[in-house]
């Protein structure tokens, strides 16, 4: 079988393409250098320098000062509260994300677009406003303020308010990761399982969940990173009571405003480490998903 | 079975529709819809005149100008360098490319308060970059702009990158064969394909910047009329127990957010259509 070699098929061979064609579909070396140079300069200035600054400032006065700032009781109680808020809000949003993704990806129903928009809503609301709306509902002047006070309950300026605000701002993460993947996977496998007599929970645990496990993990990672780092919304509802309602980001703010820069950056470096771990996990999960896609693609072909 | 019977437009053998949708709707209502409606209901306690008075004082107007202006300019810079960065990551090879690619998401992962104090340490008058500059950055609108550039950086890169990866290289070859030079191929073939994604990324970065608080307040210095952003003004009013005033400004910002959400949805739908037509 002989084919006529067209320029296009030559180009597809990459390095084998004649130089004039490469010039026609690639950029001149100086353009390439300019793009890489300006791109890297921009990213260095806005990404690498801020990250390096956190660790540099944290360790500027030595390890002793660094460790002292972290094991100090107020810092420890801030770490504890941050972990607790994340430990409550992430599972709640995970359950919601799974339920929402299940209905949106596996069923055709009226109002689906509305539901999708509602899920995105917290992303477009300022964190400050997220805090404010809970003050309006649960604060002393709010809807349930008198009732809560009469029953000696506190939401605003208390831990439960911090958890609520955190749930709000981290609300869409898991759902957003799951929906596109589950939509792409379709419903054939679930239908097959149904026809073979599987119950709803069996389908969910044995078919749907294994298919989306990496996207689910990634959604949880993102949700957790945001939950631990949330500042604006939590700031409005917390009341900034040291040792009681201070999360790590709020503790950083207080130390910074008291000119305890080394301490502020020491606590900040913990959150920066969490961000780095998040980025590494994201990179790793993306490679796993791509690898899986490639292997299932081979099977289909 | 009520939800299933009344809402499903295509019959399905899969179970769990009522349970999952019921739970999702209950959760959205409790966490998002009911609290958000509280903001709107609270403003109804104000007369129209009171609402206008609360949302149009000179100090509030100055904060709108700063918030919208700095957000727009930050999104603009991100659109330019986001396209450059996406191009660099998709088309070129250079040492450390994977690390740079992974680092793009840093502003999503790094808590805003951490970013805020780091940016202040860098751009303050005695900071690592700031002391080289002949002008002040921190405690000026320029500082607000820097912080908003940081938090908006990933949006354009991450919306443009996948579209650029999918551009059919044969289109570029055809364009070259027909006599176009590289610049013409870029501006007439490639740019129109990535344009919807670029606009979407711009809108996402702009919308995010409008509501940003944590990364801005440290570097801004928060001087009324000069470097005070609208979200901070809401907090200031709250601390003065002016709940109605705070809520009135919040409602203005919410309405803007909803409009941005609509614009972004329309842009994304447009991008999908364009992509479908060219793939």
Interface residues (C-beta under 8 A of the other chain):
Chain A: X7 X8 X11 X12 X21 X24 X25 X26 X27 X28 X31 X32 X35 X36 X38 X39 X40 X42 X43 X45 X46 X47 X48 X49 X50 X51 X53 X54 X57 X92 X95 X96 X98 X99 X100 X102 X103 X106 X107 X108 X109 X110 X111 X115 X117 X118 X119 X120 X121 X122 X124 X125 X126 X127 X128 X129 X132 X133 X134 X135 X136 X137 X139 X141 X142 X143 X164 X167 X168 X171 X187 X190 X191 X194 X195 X199 X200 X203 X204 X222 X225 X228 X229 X230 X231 X232 X235 X236 X248 X249 X250 X252 X253 X256 X261 X264 X265 X268 X271 X272 X274 X275 X276 X278 X279 X280 X282 X283
Chain B: X7 X8 X9 X10 X12 X13 X14 X15 X16 X17 X19 X20 X21 X23 X24 X25 X27 X28 X31 X32 X33 X34 X35 X36 X38 X39 X42 X81 X84 X85 X87 X88 X92 X94 X98 X100 X102 X103 X104 X105 X106 X107 X108 X109 X110 X111 X112 X113 X114 X115 X117 X118 X119 X121 X122 X128 X129 X149 X150 X153 X169 X170 X172 X173 X174 X176 X177 X182 X185 X207 X210 X211 X212 X213 X214 X218 X231 X232 X234 X235 X238 X243 X246 X247 X250 X253 X254 X257 X258 X260 X261 X264 X265
